Amino acid sequence: MRVLPLLCLATAAAFAQPISHPTFWRYVHPQAKTLIGIDLRAVSQSPLWNKIAADFEKSGWKQQVSHQGLDFVKDIDQILLSSPSLPSNARQLEGAAVVLAMQGRFQLDKLRSSISAKGAKTSSYKGVPLLLQDGKTDIVLAMVSPQLLVLGDPKSLRAAIDHHETSITAMAGEPRFQRATELATLYDAWIVSDAPPAAGPQSPAAQMLKDVRGFEGGISLRDGLALELNLQTDSHAKARELTDGLRVLLQFATMGPQQDPMVRDLVQRLRIQTDDSRASFAILWKQDEVVGMVDGLKAKAVQAAFGSPNGPLPAAPTLPEPAPKPPAGPLIVKIFGMEEGPREVVIRRE
């Protein structure tokens, strides 16, 4: 199946209609380099989400949400997260400069009472009511209107409120916001960033992503599951180096006698290409294929937690005899599926 590059689709959408930004996007971080959007209403109506939600409902997650005072989450239609940088791990989220704008249908009085009952302090900034969870987090919730809530660290949230009246005008000349608006029409969840992907210095991905200057991508649940990612580099040569390196890693991932069928399926579906200085990756599952994939992942999770999903774990297989030590010469990996035909990559042995 042929998957069109994300940029081509976005460009076509741009010519089809003038760019206009949703009004709740006014509340963004003034120095934002990264934007993440999710259409929660569209996601909640997708067949994939309905299946996942049905499984989670059996675990009592709705009661947990209610107990934590988070009933309002179900009333959110769309969210926009904006930040000057992306944290490389979950620990860096605490104290990060982030603004999260949420559009939906909120009962402000009920929300205020629920959060205040858990020790939140109330205040205001430029006429906007604020709620701060005292002593537990530095995140502030701004109740802008029954249709808009804004969450963020105190400094970023106040900056977003300060600039909300002029932010729409500023967005008009920003390519980043234009790309975000285009992607929002194509995907249920998307990301645009003028910063390289976050990766710790010791991460195996750090070296591979060292030449990436920005990226964008999207996820669609409308007719199955479609994912696409574009990485922007400095040149066509750097983009080719990135895609060739990934192809080598994928070749290694599919080697070995005990290959995971899900990994093999993912590798076979993944489409990799370069377009000038951009490296593009796309993958697509049809609706019936997504259901099977979710069932497979659930079975793996259950087996990891409780043993076997269908009873006790089978006996461990007999380990094969160790392979003979390879010769001292270089390892040659042959890569297929490239535009100019098969290519051999020589890897020197240490």
C-alpha positions in Angstrom: 0.0 0.0 0.0 1.3 3.4 -0.9 1.6 5.9 1.9 1.8 9.6 0.8 4.4 11.7 2.5 3.0 13.9 5.2 4.4 17.1 3.8 2.7 16.6 0.5 -0.7 16.1 2.2 -0.1 19.1 4.4 0.8 21.2 1.4 -2.3 20.2 -0.5 -4.5 21.1 2.5 -2.8 24.5 2.7 -3.7 25.3 -0.9 -7.2 24.0 -0.5 -8.2 26.5 2.2 -6.7 29.5 4.0 -4.8 28.9 7.3 -6.8 29.7 10.4 -5.9 28.8 13.9 -8.3 27.4 16.5 -9.1 30.2 19.0 -8.0 28.2 22.1 -4.5 28.2 20.5 -4.2 31.8 21.8 -3.0 30.3 25.0 0.5 29.0 24.0 3.9 29.5 25.5 5.4 32.7 23.9 8.7 30.9 23.3 7.3 27.6 22.1 9.4 25.5 19.8 7.4 22.4 20.2 3.6 22.0 19.7 1.6 18.8 20.4 -2.1 18.5 19.6 -4.6 15.8 20.3 -8.2 15.7 19.1 -9.6 13.7 22.1 -13.1 13.7 20.8 -12.0 12.1 17.5 -9.8 9.6 19.3 -12.7 8.7 21.7 -14.9 7.9 18.7 -12.4 5.7 17.0 -12.9 1.9 16.9 -9.4 1.3 18.4 -10.1 3.6 21.4 -13.5 1.9 22.0 -11.8 -1.4 22.3 -9.1 -0.1 24.6 -11.7 1.7 26.7 -13.8 -1.4 27.1 -10.9 -3.3 28.4 -9.9 -0.5 30.9 -13.4 -0.1 32.1 -13.3 -3.6 33.5 -10.3 -2.6 35.6 -12.2 0.2 37.4 -10.3 3.1 35.9 -13.4 5.3 35.9 -13.7 5.0 39.6 -10.1 5.9 40.0 -10.5 9.0 37.8 -13.4 10.1 39.9 -11.6 9.5 43.2 -8.7 11.7 42.0 -11.1 14.6 41.2 -10.4 14.3 37.5 -13.9 13.8 36.2 -13.4 16.9 34.0 -11.0 14.9 31.8 -13.9 13.3 30.0 -15.2 16.7 29.0 -12.0 17.7 27.1 -12.4 17.8 23.3 -9.0 19.0 22.2 -5.7 19.9 23.7 -2.6 21.8 22.6 0.7 21.5 24.5 3.4 24.1 23.9 6.9 24.2 25.2 10.3 25.8 24.5 11.9 22.3 24.7 11.0 18.6 25.0 12.2 16.8 28.2 14.2 13.7 27.4 12.6 11.6 30.1 9.7 11.6 32.5 11.8 13.0 35.5 12.4 16.2 33.5 8.7 16.9 33.2 8.6 18.2 36.8 9.5 21.9 36.6 9.5 22.0 32.8 8.2 25.1 31.0 4.9 23.8 29.6 1.5 25.3 28.7 -1.5 22.9 28.1 -4.6 24.5 26.6 -7.8 22.3 26.8 -10.9 23.0 24.9 -14.2 21.3 26.0 -17.3 21.6 28.1 -16.5 22.2 31.7 -18.5 22.8 34.9 -16.3 25.3 36.6 -18.1 25.4 39.9 -18.0 21.7 40.3 -14.3 21.6 39.1 -13.3 24.3 41.6 -15.1 22.5 44.5 -13.6 19.2 43.6 -10.0 20.4 43.4 -10.3 22.8 46.3 -11.5 19.9 48.5 -8.1 18.2 47.9 -6.2 21.2 49.3 -5.9 23.4 46.2 -5.5 27.2 46.8 -7.5 29.7 44.8 -6.1 33.0 43.4 -6.4 34.9 40.1 -4.2 36.6 37.5 -5.5 39.4 35.4 -9.0 38.4 36.1 -8.5 34.7 35.4 -9.3 32.3 38.3 -6.4 30.1 39.2 -6.1 26.8 41.2 -2.8 25.7 42.7 -2.3 22.3 44.4 -0.6 23.5 47.5 2.7 21.8 48.4 2.4 18.9 45.9 3.1 20.4 42.5 4.0 23.7 40.9 1.4 23.2 38.2 -1.4 25.9 38.1 -4.8 25.5 36.5 -6.4 28.6 34.9 -10.2 28.5 34.5 -10.5 30.9 31.5 -14.1 30.0 30.6 -16.6 27.1 30.6 -15.0 26.1 27.2 -11.3 26.6 28.1 -8.9 25.4 30.8 -5.2 26.1 30.7 -2.6 24.2 32.7 1.1 25.1 33.2 3.9 26.0 35.5 3.3 29.4 37.1 5.8 31.4 34.9 4.7 29.9 31.6 1.0 30.1 32.4 1.2 33.8 33.3 3.2 34.4 30.1 0.5 32.7 28.0 -2.2 34.8 29.7 -0.1 38.0 29.1 0.3 37.2 25.3 -3.1 35.6 24.5 -4.5 38.7 22.9 -1.6 39.1 20.4 -0.6 35.5 19.9 -3.0 34.8 17.0 -1.4 37.7 15.0 2.1 36.3 15.9 1.1 32.8 14.7 0.1 34.1 11.2 3.8 34.6 10.3 5.1 31.4 12.0 5.7 28.4 9.7 5.6 26.2 12.8 2.0 27.2 13.5 1.0 26.9 9.9 2.4 23.3 9.8 0.6 22.6 13.0 -2.8 23.8 11.6 -2.3 21.7 8.5 -1.4 18.5 10.5 -4.4 19.0 12.8 -6.7 18.6 9.7 -5.0 15.3 8.8 -4.3 13.6 12.1 -5.9 12.9 15.5 -2.6 13.5 17.3 0.4 15.4 15.9 3.6 17.1 16.8 5.7 19.9 15.3 9.1 20.9 16.7 11.9 23.2 15.6 14.1 21.4 18.2 15.8 18.0 17.7 14.1 15.0 19.3 15.0 14.6 23.0 17.5 11.8 23.7 19.8 11.4 26.6 23.5 11.6 25.9 23.9 7.9 26.7 20.9 6.9 24.7 21.6 4.6 21.6 19.5 7.0 19.6 21.6 10.1 20.5 24.3 9.4 17.9 21.8 8.5 15.1 19.7 11.7 15.8 22.7 14.1 16.1 22.1 15.8 12.7 18.3 16.2 13.2 17.3 19.9 13.5 13.5 19.5 13.8 10.7 17.0 13.2 7.0 16.6 12.7 4.6 13.7 12.7 1.1 12.5 13.1 -1.1 9.6 14.2 -4.5 8.8 12.7 -7.1 6.4 14.1 -9.8 7.1 11.5 -9.4 3.9 9.4 -7.1 1.7 11.4 -3.8 3.1 12.7 -1.5 5.3 10.6 1.8 6.9 11.8 4.1 9.2 10.0 7.3 10.9 11.1 9.5 13.4 9.2 13.0 14.3 10.5 14.6 17.5 9.1 18.4 17.4 8.7 21.0 19.8 7.2 21.4 18.1 3.9 20.3 15.2 1.6 23.5 13.3 2.6 22.6 13.6 6.3 19.1 12.4 5.6 20.4 9.4 3.6 22.9 8.6 6.4 20.0 8.6 8.9 17.7 6.3 6.8 20.6 3.9 5.9 21.5 3.6 9.6 18.0 2.8 10.5 17.8 0.2 7.8 20.9 -1.5 9.2 19.4 -1.6 12.7 16.2 -3.1 11.2 18.2 -5.8 9.5 19.7 -6.8 12.8 16.3 -6.7 14.5 15.0 -9.3 12.2 18.0 -11.7 12.6 18.1 -14.6 14.9 16.1 -17.9 15.3 13.7 -16.6 17.9 12.3 -13.6 16.1 9.3 -11.8 17.5 6.4 -11.9 14.9 5.3 -8.4 15.9 8.7 -7.0 15.3 9.0 -8.8 12.0 5.5 -7.4 11.0 6.5 -3.9 12.0 9.7 -4.0 10.0 7.9 -5.3 6.9 5.3 -2.5 7.1 7.6 0.4 7.7 8.2 2.6 4.7 11.5 4.7 4.7 12.5 7.3 2.2 14.4 10.6 1.8 13.2 13.8 0.2 15.9 16.3 -0.1 17.1 17.0 3.5 14.1 15.2 5.1 14.0 11.6 6.3 10.5 10.2 6.3 9.0 7.1 8.0 5.4 5.8 7.7 3.5 2.7 8.7 -0.1 1.7 8.4 -2.4 -1.0 9.9 -5.9 -1.6 8.7 -8.8 -1.7 11.2 -8.9 -5.5 11.5 -5.1 -5.6 11.8 -5.1 -3.1 14.6 -7.5 -5.2 16.7 -5.2 -8.2 16.3 -2.2 -6.1 17.3 -3.9 -4.8 20.4 -4.9 -8.3 21.5 -1.3 -9.4 21.0 0.1 -6.5 23.0 -2.5 -7.2 25.8 -1.5 -10.9 25.9 2.2 -9.9 26.2 1.4 -7.5 29.0 -0.7 -10.2 30.9 2.0 -12.8 30.4 4.7 -10.4 31.7 2.7 -9.6 34.8 1.0 -13.0 35.6 2.8 -15.7 33.6 0.9 -17.0 30.7 -2.4 -15.5 29.5 -3.7 -19.0 29.0 -2.2 -20.9 31.9 1.3 -21.7 33.2 4.2 -20.7 31.1 5.5 -23.4 28.8 8.8 -25.1 29.5 11.8 -23.1 28.4 13.1 -24.2 25.1 16.5 -25.9 24.8 19.1 -23.4 24.1 20.9 -23.9 20.7 24.6 -24.7 20.6 26.7 -21.6 20.6 27.6 -20.5 17.1 31.2 -20.8 16.1 33.3 -17.7 16.6 33.1 -15.5 13.5 36.2 -14.9 11.4 38.3 -11.8 12.0 37.3 -10.2 8.8 34.6 -7.4 8.5 30.9 -8.1 8.8 29.0 -7.3 5.6 25.3 -6.3 5.8 23.3 -6.3 2.6 20.4 -3.7 2.6 17.5 -4.3 0.1 14.7 -2.0 -0.9 16.8 1.1 -1.6 16.2 3.4 -4.6 19.5 2.5 -6.3 19.2 -1.2 -5.6 20.9 -3.4 -2.9 23.7 -1.9 -1.0 26.4 -3.5 1.2 27.5 -1.9 4.4 30.9 -3.0 5.8 31.1 -3.1 9.7 34.6 -3.5 11.0 35.0 -5.9 13.9 36.6 -4.6 17.0 
